[in-house]
Amino acid sequence: YRTSDAVALAGLVKQGEVSARELVEAGVRAIEEMNPSLNAVIDRRYDIGRAAAAGVNRDAPLAGVPFLLKELATGWAGVQANNASRFLVGQVAQGDSVLVGRIKGAGLCLLGKTNAPENGWCIATEPALYGPTLNPWDARVTPGGSSGGSAVAVAGGMVPFAEASDGAGSIRVPASCCGVVGLK
């Protein structure tokens, strides 16, 4: 799981070598193993990921691949939408954004949401609501922000890739700090 990219993992599902459920369970195990020391995933939705895996179209381009959304501005129906802000606690997305619809259509299995600075207003991922996300290579070094939780989840081997955004370096900085690729 941790040595394959998303395309290779989806290929295994398409060929019937592994099931989408097996990939989701590998993602859950990786998150449960790595997240306690890194604090990258702040909202776990394994039940939703497992349900998606059970009904995944094996011919979808990224069938069964575990995926995480950033806790910032991406609507996922029925899931918290507080932008890591104490003032928005209790806000829930009323529907899926176009992006989430496309993510699901591609066969990705959403497992949760990653940490981000409050409203994305910082180049470090240290919101008061969830606490700091730590760099998987050196906890004394920032993972950057605002997509720090996503970069750490990928660098820590929790998922092969994750959602990020970038208005002013919000994925480029964390990708650089964590040694992964970030696309704007």
Buried (B, 14 or more C-beta within 10 A) or exposed (E): BEEBEBEEBBBBBBEEEBBBBBBBBBBBEBBEEBBEEBBBBBBBBBEBBBEBBEEBBBEBBBBBBBBBBBBBBBBBBEBBBBBBBEEBEEEEBEEBBEBBBEBBEBBBBBBBBBBBBBBBEBBBBBBEBBEBBBBBBEEEEBBBBBBBBBBBBBBBBBBBBBBBBBEEBBBBBBBBBBEBEBEE
